[in-house]
């Protein structure tokens, strides 16, 4: 039986860290599940690591639905989360619902949506109609052109306060989980204190309820200079399965991320 959102909340309540990795196909889904990963994220990062684009912007709902179905077929017990790609949620709540429903039909148990307060009405609309939402704040890769690149967010006081207010508003609006990407550790800690829902970090803080990385990054396969928060676990183990097991173990023990993987104000 698959983990449910209730299981993730139980883990959060008892202080057990949630280990998440991105996944795009059935073979990796089987390996990651067997290695103890709790959540598989079918991320729009597939645009860069699978399709060869220089950003996630070209990825479509059909792309994510296809890869979600592949991941579902290769797994039995992990929780499945799917990204809402660029242009699929920055529209009316009704249109966003139709797009999210396509991902749910493909087997997703939750969708992830980038953005702050401007997305609250959309989160409310989806959550009230049976679609769980993971909100994504901090560095939002779909806004890469607006923010001037893949840069750390929230380093000045005004930006930090906006991220905290966004997080609180998204929780109030019905978000089930909050993902924080590429923000200073002290800010991530403040966000953890400001919300009660589980938090997932990627370049944030070890205090988060869980961690996520792009699978190809932690296996040292990224075709670009990896960001600070990436640790190539494969170099410490020599095999994919052992690398994933080490990642899970260190996330669960609160040992990853270490200080060297976090950003400072």
WOGIMO-V282848 format. One record per residue. RES is the residue in one small letter. PHI is phi in whole degrees, -180 to 180 (NA if undefined). OMEGA is omega as a letter, one per 30 degrees, with the letter a starting at -180 (999 if undefined). Layout:
# WOGIMO-V282848
res=RES phi=PHI omega=OMEGA
res=RES phi=PHI omega=OMEGA
This chain:
# WOGIMO-V282848
res=x phi=NA omega=a
res=x phi=-72 omega=l
res=x phi=-60 omega=l
res=x phi=-117 omega=l
res=x phi=-61 omega=l
res=x phi=-62 omega=l
res=x phi=-63 omega=l
res=x phi=-66 omega=l
res=x phi=-67 omega=l
res=x phi=-65 omega=l
res=x phi=-60 omega=a
res=x phi=-61 omega=a
res=x phi=-65 omega=a
res=x phi=-95 omega=l
res=x phi=81 omega=l
res=x phi=-86 omega=a
res=x phi=-68 omega=l
res=x phi=-98 omega=l
res=x phi=-98 omega=a
res=x phi=-125 omega=l
res=x phi=-139 omega=l
res=x phi=-75 omega=l
res=x phi=-157 omega=a
res=x phi=-133 omega=a
res=x phi=-149 omega=a
res=x phi=-71 omega=a
res=x phi=-65 omega=l
res=x phi=-65 omega=l
res=x phi=-58 omega=a
res=x phi=-64 omega=a
res=x phi=-63 omega=a
res=x phi=-67 omega=l
res=x phi=-62 omega=a
res=x phi=-65 omega=a
res=x phi=-87 omega=l
res=x phi=101 omega=l
res=x phi=-67 omega=a
res=x phi=-88 omega=a
res=x phi=-133 omega=l
res=x phi=-108 omega=l
res=x phi=-104 omega=l
res=x phi=-84 omega=a
res=x phi=-87 omega=l
res=x phi=-72 omega=l
res=x phi=-59 omega=l
res=x phi=-58 omega=l
res=x phi=-61 omega=a
res=x phi=-91 omega=a
res=x phi=-90 omega=l
res=x phi=-109 omega=a
res=x phi=-89 omega=l
res=x phi=87 omega=l
res=x phi=-79 omega=l
res=x phi=-95 omega=l
res=x phi=-159 omega=l
res=x phi=-82 omega=a
res=x phi=-61 omega=a
res=x phi=-73 omega=a
res=x phi=-69 omega=a
res=x phi=-109 omega=l
res=x phi=-58 omega=l
res=x phi=-61 omega=l
res=x phi=-61 omega=a
res=x phi=-66 omega=l
res=x phi=-62 omega=l
res=x phi=-60 omega=a
res=x phi=-70 omega=l
res=x phi=-62 omega=l
res=x phi=-61 omega=l
res=x phi=-62 omega=a
res=x phi=-65 omega=l
res=x phi=-62 omega=a
res=x phi=-67 omega=a
res=x phi=-92 omega=a
res=x phi=-135 omega=a
res=x phi=-132 omega=a
res=x phi=-121 omega=a
res=x phi=-76 omega=l
res=x phi=-80 omega=a
res=x phi=-113 omega=l
res=x phi=-118 omega=a
res=x phi=-129 omega=l
res=x phi=-76 omega=l
res=x phi=-88 omega=a
res=x phi=-73 omega=a
res=x phi=-55 omega=l
res=x phi=88 omega=a
res=x phi=-95 omega=l
res=x phi=-127 omega=l
res=x phi=-86 omega=a
res=x phi=-139 omega=l
res=x phi=-71 omega=l
res=x phi=-56 omega=a
res=x phi=-65 omega=l
res=x phi=-68 omega=l
res=x phi=-62 omega=l
res=x phi=-59 omega=l
res=x phi=-61 omega=l
res=x phi=-68 omega=l
res=x phi=-64 omega=l
res=x phi=-62 omega=l
res=x phi=-64 omega=l
res=x phi=-70 omega=l
res=x phi=-65 omega=l
res=x phi=-65 omega=l
res=x phi=-76 omega=l
res=x phi=122 omega=l
res=x phi=-67 omega=l
res=x phi=-104 omega=a
res=x phi=-162 omega=l
res=x phi=-112 omega=l
res=x phi=-110 omega=a
res=x phi=-125 omega=l
res=x phi=-82 omega=l
res=x phi=126 omega=a
res=x phi=-105 omega=a
res=x phi=-56 omega=a
res=x phi=-64 omega=a
res=x phi=-101 omega=a
res=x phi=-61 omega=a
res=x phi=-64 omega=l
res=x phi=-69 omega=l
res=x phi=-60 omega=l
res=x phi=-59 omega=a
res=x phi=-63 omega=a
res=x phi=-68 omega=a
res=x phi=-62 omega=a
res=x phi=-75 omega=a
res=x phi=-118 omega=l
res=x phi=90 omega=l
res=x phi=-112 omega=l
res=x phi=-66 omega=a
res=x phi=-126 omega=l
res=x phi=-101 omega=l
res=x phi=-85 omega=a
res=x phi=-129 omega=a
res=x phi=-123 omega=a
res=x phi=89 omega=l
res=x phi=-72 omega=l
res=x phi=-113 omega=a
res=x phi=-56 omega=l
res=x phi=-69 omega=l
res=x phi=-103 omega=a
res=x phi=-56 omega=a
res=x phi=-75 omega=a
res=x phi=-71 omega=a
res=x phi=-94 omega=l
res=x phi=84 omega=l
res=x phi=123 omega=a
res=x phi=-83 omega=a
res=x phi=-118 omega=l
res=x phi=-61 omega=a
res=x phi=-111 omega=l
res=x phi=81 omega=a
res=x phi=-82 omega=l
res=x phi=-97 omega=a
res=x phi=-60 omega=a
res=x phi=-64 omega=a
res=x phi=-66 omega=l
res=x phi=-63 omega=l
res=x phi=-64 omega=l
res=x phi=-63 omega=a
res=x phi=-65 omega=l
res=x phi=-64 omega=l
res=x phi=-65 omega=l
res=x phi=-60 omega=a
res=x phi=-60 omega=a
res=x phi=-64 omega=a
res=x phi=-67 omega=a
res=x phi=-68 omega=l
res=x phi=-64 omega=l
res=x phi=-60 omega=a
res=x phi=-74 omega=l
res=x phi=116 omega=l
res=x phi=-62 omega=a
res=x phi=-88 omega=a
res=x phi=-142 omega=l
res=x phi=-123 omega=l
res=x phi=-104 omega=l
res=x phi=-117 omega=a
res=x phi=-124 omega=l
res=x phi=50 omega=l
res=x phi=-131 omega=l
res=x phi=-58 omega=a
res=x phi=-59 omega=a
res=x phi=-64 omega=l
res=x phi=-68 omega=l
res=x phi=-60 omega=l
res=x phi=-63 omega=l
res=x phi=-65 omega=l
res=x phi=-65 omega=l
res=x phi=-57 omega=l
res=x phi=-75 omega=a
res=x phi=-85 omega=a
res=x phi=-123 omega=l
res=x phi=-108 omega=a
res=x phi=-75 omega=l
res=x phi=-60 omega=l
res=x phi=-117 omega=l
res=x phi=-118 omega=a
res=x phi=-109 omega=l
res=x phi=-145 omega=a
res=x phi=72 omega=a
res=x phi=-126 omega=a
res=x phi=-155 omega=l
res=x phi=-67 omega=l
res=x phi=-74 omega=l
res=x phi=-59 omega=a
res=x phi=-65 omega=l
res=x phi=-163 omega=a
res=x phi=-134 omega=l
res=x phi=-139 omega=l
res=x phi=-139 omega=l
res=x phi=-75 omega=a
res=x phi=-55 omega=a
res=x phi=-68 omega=l
res=x phi=-68 omega=a
res=x phi=-72 omega=l
res=x phi=-99 omega=l
res=x phi=70 omega=a
res=x phi=-106 omega=a
res=x phi=-65 omega=a
res=x phi=-89 omega=a
res=x phi=-155 omega=l
res=x phi=-69 omega=a
res=x phi=-69 omega=l
res=x phi=-69 omega=a
res=x phi=-55 omega=a
res=x phi=-79 omega=a
res=x phi=-87 omega=l
res=x phi=-125 omega=a
res=x phi=-78 omega=a
res=x phi=-58 omega=a
res=x phi=-60 omega=a
res=x phi=-70 omega=a
res=x phi=-94 omega=a
res=x phi=-127 omega=l
res=x phi=89 omega=l
res=x phi=-138 omega=a
res=x phi=-63 omega=a
res=x phi=-61 omega=a
res=x phi=-69 omega=l
res=x phi=-63 omega=l
res=x phi=-68 omega=l
res=x phi=-61 omega=l
res=x phi=-65 omega=l
res=x phi=-58 omega=a
res=x phi=-60 omega=a
res=x phi=-62 omega=a
res=x phi=-75 omega=l
res=x phi=-65 omega=a
res=x phi=-61 omega=a
res=x phi=-85 omega=a
res=x phi=73 omega=a
res=x phi=-92 omega=l
res=x phi=-125 omega=g
res=x phi=-81 omega=l
res=x phi=-90 omega=a
res=x phi=-55 omega=a
res=x phi=-71 omega=a
res=x phi=-102 omega=a
res=x phi=-107 omega=l
res=x phi=-100 omega=a
res=x phi=-119 omega=a
res=x phi=-67 omega=999
